Amino acid sequence: MIISLIAAVDEHGGIGRNGRMPWRLSDDLKHFRALTLGHHVLMGRKTYATVAGKLPGRKLLVLSHNPAFRADDALVLPTFEAALAEAQAAGEDELFVIGGAEVFARALPLAQRFYLTRVKTIAGCDVFFPEFDIHQWKLLSEQDFAAGDKNDHDFSILKLEKQVA
Ligand SMILES: NC(=O)c1ccc[n+]([C@@H]2O[C@H](COP(=O)([O-])OP(=O)(O)OC[C@H]3O[C@@H](n4cnc5c(N)ncnc54)[C@H](OP(=O)(O)O)[C@@H]3O)[C@@H](O)[C@H]2O)c1
């Protein structure tokens, strides 16, 4: 099973503000949907709060240390390892880690693919993607999108593959 990261990051590494994404990028959401449909997606409890009920057609795995936490459309798991085991046991071929910061940090060393949306703005975020070395990643493709009716900002979607050391 491949582990893939999928994140939208501003020019300062920001990913969220006040518990949500601080931009509307309709073409990026389309890309997110096309990639993740039919797959397991793994997220932290706070990210789940922003997507609950909005990701049909995917198997949602949510991390929480709170054994009492329940989610209507997701399976709640107590550890990252338990989530990997769940996806693996279900026969998943590509698990998408969709955030937030703590979950990205945990998954980074294991991830083989990284779908990175670079948003051309500084959005005053209060949550940031963890530090990572871009040189460890090989660029497979890059697609540019322009700001307009559907997208708040210019952005690029990079498909990256971890370089084998
Ligand atoms: N731009 C993007 O691509 C993107 C993607 C995702 C999210 N976001 C944004 O990021 C923000 C949310 O991210 P966040 O970093 O604050 O929170 P988060 O990672 O979504 O959730 C954190 C919570 O997840 C649980 N958790 C995380 N790692 C765990 C582990 N290893 N084992 C067990 N539980 C674990 C804990 O829940 P408990 O407290 O219940 O134990 C923790 O408090 C929002 O603003 C959201 O909009 C942006």
The ligand as a Gaussian input file, in Angstrom:
#p B3LYP/6-31G(d) Opt

LIG

0 1
 N       -4.663000      23.071000       3.473000
 C       -4.787000      21.755000       3.667000
 O       -4.402000      20.942000       2.819000
 C       -5.417000      21.256000       4.930000
 C       -5.655000      19.884000       5.095000
 C       -6.218000      19.456000       6.304000
 C       -6.531000      20.372000       7.299000
 N       -6.292000      21.689000       7.071000
 C       -6.565000      22.677000       8.125000
 O       -5.763000      22.348000       9.262000
 C       -6.469000      22.679000      10.446000
 C       -6.666000      21.429000      11.280000
 O       -5.413000      20.801000      11.475000
 P       -4.782000      20.552000      12.931000
 O       -3.364000      20.227000      12.709000
 O       -5.142000      21.705000      13.821000
 O       -5.630000      19.320000      13.469000
 P       -5.809000      17.794000      12.914000
 O       -4.490000      17.185000      12.642000
 O       -6.840000      17.753000      11.865000
 O       -6.446000      17.139000      14.222000
 C       -5.685000      17.054000      15.388000
 C       -6.309000      16.019000      16.288000
 O       -6.251000      14.741000      15.656000
 C       -5.987000      13.741000      16.610000
 N       -4.691000      13.133000      16.302000
 C       -3.697000      13.641000      15.524000
 N       -2.666000      12.774000      15.456000
 C       -3.018000      11.703000      16.195000
 C       -2.382000      10.464000      16.488000
 N       -1.144000      10.174000      16.006000
 N       -3.033000       9.584000      17.267000
 C       -4.270000       9.856000      17.764000
 N       -4.931000      11.021000      17.507000
 C       -4.304000      11.926000      16.739000
 C       -6.024000      14.436000      17.967000
 O       -7.389000      14.397000      18.340000
 P       -7.888000      14.377000      19.879000
 O       -7.627000      15.767000      20.387000
 O       -9.342000      14.040000      19.780000
 O       -7.060000      13.328000      20.574000
 C       -5.582000      15.843000      17.612000
 O       -6.001000      16.815000      18.563000
 C       -7.779000      23.293000       9.994000
 O       -7.602000      24.699000       9.881000
 C       -7.974000      22.677000       8.623000
 O       -8.824000      23.466000       7.798000
 C       -5.762000      22.148000       5.916000

